[in-house]
């Protein structure tokens, strides 16, 4: 065995013994949470086999996985990051992060014909704001009713809690005696409060609370929702009034026609197939300016 082969074998043994992997990239910050407007360091180290000057690039992917863009490319930050991102030996540094920076960052290292990457999840902490609540003022019994609550700015995304008459609504009302007569469904992720068939016991004041780890919970203003039975008497009365109005209109038209206030239709119809010559003037009448033959002229 040659000396070179021996050294190479020894290097491989050392790599396995120390737990290191050839052509690898690692990070000490796989998940990083940073308050908005503060600095952040995303670490990325790599093994020596890439050589003394490997190519290091950083990519960003948003939470939905739709938008992908370069943060650091060809040895410099891209234009949208130029004023607040620098690369150092061992990572990427933000001087200030914003809520739009929340997402996944890929550190890709390439050299010696090989490449490896490390993934970092950055969560920019934004405390909740008073959520936008949509609560109807009045609904009808047995109807499907939906209340919504949303805080689009909170990061990480807020979870939601609904209150009824200042009492928190449990997610499963069947487990609590005071809510067993209610049929609502709460979605703490989307913020919806749905009543498949609302009843009078559901009438009262409602408000919603947005919660996340970045700051204190925030709530919207309370709104009272009234629940009424379907007014069948009012509907019947409305139909009767509409029928009376139609009857009165018909009588008024008939009376106006009988009194001659409305023009009568001419029942005589001309036959378009028969030619009728224009009326002729009486030959005996006239001013004498035209010659008219009244009898034969005999010489």
CORNORFEN-V939415 format. One record per pair of residues at least 6 apart in sequence whose ideal C-beta (glycine too) atoms are under 6 Angstrom apart, sorted by the first residue. I is the first residue (numbers start at 1). J is the second residue. Records with the same first field share a line. If there is no record, write none. Layout:
BEGIN
I: J + J
END
This chain:
BEGIN
22: 49
23: 49 + 114 + 116
24: 47 + 116
25: 46 + 109 + 116 + 117 + 118
26: 45 + 118
27: 43 + 44 + 118 + 120
28: 43
29: 42 + 43 + 120
31: 121
32: 122
33: 123 + 125
34: 40 + 97 + 124
35: 125
36: 99 + 124 + 126
37: 96
39: 94 + 95
40: 94 + 97
41: 91 + 93
42: 91 + 92 + 105 + 120
43: 90 + 91
44: 91 + 107 + 118
45: 90
46: 109
50: 109 + 111 + 112
51: 111 + 112
54: 109 + 111
55: 110
56: 109
57: 73 + 108
58: 71 + 72 + 92 + 105 + 107
59: 70 + 106
60: 69 + 71 + 103 + 105
61: 68 + 103 + 104
62: 103
63: 103
70: 78
71: 81
72: 87
77: 85
84: 94 + 95 + 96
85: 94
86: 93
97: 124
99: 124 + 126 + 155
101: 124
102: 123 + 124 + 155
104: 121
105: 120
106: 117 + 119
107: 118
108: 117
109: 116
123: 156
124: 155
125: 214
126: 153 + 154 + 155 + 214
127: 214 + 215
128: 151 + 154 + 158 + 210 + 212 + 218
129: 151 + 153 + 218
130: 218 + 220
131: 149 + 150 + 151 + 208 + 210 + 220
132: 150
133: 149 + 208 + 220
134: 148
135: 147 + 206 + 223 + 225
136: 225
138: 226
139: 145 + 198 + 227
140: 228 + 230
141: 199 + 227 + 229
142: 197
143: 198
144: 196
145: 195 + 198
146: 194
147: 193
148: 192
149: 160 + 191 + 208
150: 191
151: 158 + 210
154: 212
156: 212
158: 210 + 211 + 212
159: 188 + 211
160: 188 + 191 + 208
161: 168 + 209
162: 169 + 186 + 193 + 208
163: 207
164: 204 + 206
165: 204 + 205
169: 186
170: 176
171: 186
173: 179 + 182
181: 201
182: 202
183: 196 + 197
184: 193 + 195
185: 194
186: 193
198: 227
200: 227
202: 227
203: 226 + 227
205: 222 + 224
206: 225
207: 219 + 220 + 222
208: 220
209: 217 + 219
210: 218
211: 217
256: 262
283: 292
END
